[in-house]
């Protein structure tokens, strides 16, 4: 096996540290996870951690970014395709049932938001991360609308903000009470799409019929 270059070795170290930190943040929470513990669990020196991440908050911010990216890719894959809207919503609902309210992820987001409250730089980084996530959701929503020849009575960005707000709030509630149905978010998306104005193919009327039947 060829020996890794310095760049490849550094990239592997960083990947290992991020993977270990993700598992520890999700299982133990932010406060109980230290850079020293991450280094020990990953099998690296403390110096290796500090050379890649200056602070625990910087490490956690990157971990959350990776989690967001992974979750969005999962969701995008589920609602992609040419099948009908209701089939897409059923897959979305299944994903929401499995994902929204995951205790480790939900509590980490909540705990880190509290930590960032008194740190302007960290708060700005969180705002930027949320803005990117909102933009990704808005772009995906716009693709769906264009494919169905529909126009919402609000901007895609406002619609994405509404969906994210409901998803985040529902996730917190389901972390406390798993009995709350994730169908609430898919019903909200159905209602939003049913309010859209149809284009030349009359898609909005079809969505209203499908939503009523569901």
Buried (B, 14 or more C-beta within 10 A) or exposed (E): EEEEEEEEEBEEBBEBBBEBBBBBBBEBBBEEBBBEBBBBBBEBEEEBBEBBBEEBBBBBBBBBBEBBEEBBEEBBEBBBEEEEBBEBBBBBBEBBBEBBBBBBBBBBBBBBBEBBEEEEEBBEBBEEBBEBBBEBBBBBBBBBBEEBBBBBEBEBBEBBBBBBEBBBEBBBBBBEEEEBBBBBBBBBBBEBBBBBEBBEEEBBEBBBEBBEEB
